[in-house]
């Protein structure tokens, strides 16, 4: 359905912000997220807006990457501040549309627990970006230990939000699926590379699903075997 791809892309895009060096993971992860949104938009139209905001996020990330390579603008300059604002705002709007899409899908599927969790995560995520937007102009006035304390607190809160969102996407991957969806009914993209990537990710998801089914089957067989063994022991004791 696309949540497995979204999980992987989101992890890449936002899990490497704590590194001291830049590895272009945000751009790569955002591109993968767009592939997920292309698949998910067939089920909820909020994901169309996610594609738009993710595209803006990629442009902001690309501007940051080019600046690091070619020194297009100085860190802390007006341009740098504007790029950060565009990046944070686009990421925030993208995540809001993702949560709204999940709420719609989960509501249709009757998964009320996912609806509640998506609403909670949306509030926590928006609050995170409000804090980050406020931190940009205030960081110049924070000095000494206060700057370190605030930065650690922001990163810690961000890590918690990241973890909760990954858990939510993983739950959606396991619980939300279109049972009537067939492989030949999935709409193809105009771009061959997108179709190939979708096929690869579908193969991975099918492999995981087959592994889960086989694990459940083995667990049931083991439970039946133990139950049969207990019954035979009880019969022997009665004799």
N, C-alpha and C positions, 0 to 999 in steps of 0.2 A: 504493500500500500504506500510505502514511502517513509514510515517512521524510523525504520532501521537506518536508512540513508541519512535522515535528519539527525538522528542520534550521533552518528559518526561525524557528520559535518559540523554540528554544534560543538562537539568535543574538540575538534581541530581548531575551530575559529576562536574559541574563548578559553581554552585550557592552558594556552602557552603565554598568557599575558604576564605571568610572574617571572618569566625568563629574562635575564639581563641582556640577551642578544636576540636579534630579530631573525625569524626563520620562515617568514611568509606563510605561516600556518593559518593566519586569519583569512588571507585571500583564498587559499586552497580550500579551507573549510567552508567559506561562504559560497564558493562555486558549487561545492557538493550539496550545500543546503538548497541552492536554487534548483538543482536536479530533483531534490526531494519535494520542493514546492510545486514543480511542474507535475509530478505524479499526484500530489495531494490536492491540487486545485480541481481535479476531476470529481472530488467528493465534497469540497467546501470552497466557496469562492473567496473567502478571506485570504486564502493562500496565494491568490493572484496579487493582492496587495503586498504580501510577504516577498514576492519576487521583486517587485518594484523597490521596496525599501532595502532589500538585500543588495540589489544592484547599486544603489546609492552608497551603501556601506562598503562595497567592494571598491568603488571609486575613491572614497576617503582613505581606505587602507592602502590603495595603490599610491595615493599622493604621499602618505607617510613613508612608504617604502622607497619611492623615488627620491624623497628628501634625504633619507638616510644614505642613499647611494651617491646622489649628485649634489647634495647640499643646496637644494633649491631655496630653502628658507631656514632661518635659525630657530632653534628650540626656544620656546617661550615668546616668540614673536606674535604679532597679530594674526598672521596667516596660519601659524601653528595652532593658535587658539581656535580659529575658525574651523580648521580641519578637524580638531578634536570634537568641537561642538557638532559638526555634521556627522561625524562617526558615531558619537554617543546617541544623538537624536534618532538617526536612521536605525541603529541597532535596537533602540527602545521601541520604536514604532513597528519594526519587523517582529519583535518578540510579542508585542501586544496582539498583532494580527494572527500570529501563530497560536497564541493562547485562545483567542476568540474562535479560531478554526477548530481547535481541539474541543472547546466547550460545545460547539455546534455538533460535531461528530459524536462526542460522548453522550450528549443529550439525546440524539437520535437512536443511539445504541442502548440507551437506558443505563449507561455506566455513570451513575450519580457520583460515585467516589472520585472518578477522574474529573468530573465537572468541578467538584469542590476543590480538588488539588490544583486544577488549572487556574481557577479564580485566585486561590491563595498565591500561587507562583507568579501570577500576573502582577498582583499588588507588590510582592517582594521585589520583583524585577524592575518595575517602574520606580520604586523607591531607591533601588541601587543606582539607576541612571540619574535620578534627581540629585543624589549625593555626589555622583561623579561630575555632573555638570556644575554643581556648586563648588566642588573642590578645585576645578580648573582656575577660576579667578582668585580663590582664597589661598591657593598653594604658595603664591608669592609672598604672602604676609605671614606664613607659618615658618618659624625658624627653630633650630635646635631640636630638642627632644619632642616638642609638640608636633613638629612635622612628621617625625618618625612614628609617633603614636597614632596620629590620624591616618597615615598611609597604611600602617599595619591593620588598623580597624577596618578600613575600606576594603583592603585585600581579603581579610578574613570573612567579612560579610559577603563579598563577591564570590568567594570559594563556596560558601554555604548555598548561595543562590544557584551557582553553577551545578552543584551536586544535586539539589532538589529538582532542577530542570532536567538533568540527565535521567534521574529516576522517573520523572513524569513521562519523558519520551520513550523510555524503555517499557513502561507500563502500557503506553499507547501502542507500541510495537507488538506487545503480547496480547492485548485485549481488543483493539480496534482493527478490524479487517473486513473487507467486503467478501462475504461468503459466496456471493454469486459471480464474483469476478473471475474471468477466465483469461488465460494468457493471450489468446488470439483476439480478445475484446479490448485489450489495453491500447489506447491511442498512441501512435508512433509520433515521434518528434520529427521536425523537418531536418534536424541535424543528425548525421550518422553517428558522430561521436557520442552524442547524448543517448541515442538508442543503445549503443554498445555498452556504455556505462550502466544504463538501466538494466540491461540484460545481465551484466556481471553482478550487480547488487541483488537482482532477483534470484540469481543462482545461490548467492550467499544466504539470502533469507530462506530460500527453500531448503538449503542444507541444514540451517539451524532448526527449521520447523521439523524436518525429518529426524534430526537428532533428539529433539524434545519428545516427539511421539515415540521414538524407540526407547528412550529413557523411561517414559511413563509405562510403556508396555512391559519392559523388564521389571519395573518396580511392582506392577500388578502381578506378574507371574511369580515373582519372589514372595509376595504376600500370600498368594494362593498356595504356594509350596509350603510355606511355614504353617499356614492354617491347616493344611492337610496333615503335616507332620504332627501337630499338636493333637488333632483328632485321633490319629493312629496311636499316639502315646496313651491317650485317655482310654481308648478301647482296650489296649494291652493291660492297663492297670485294673480295669473292671474285671477282666478275665482272671 
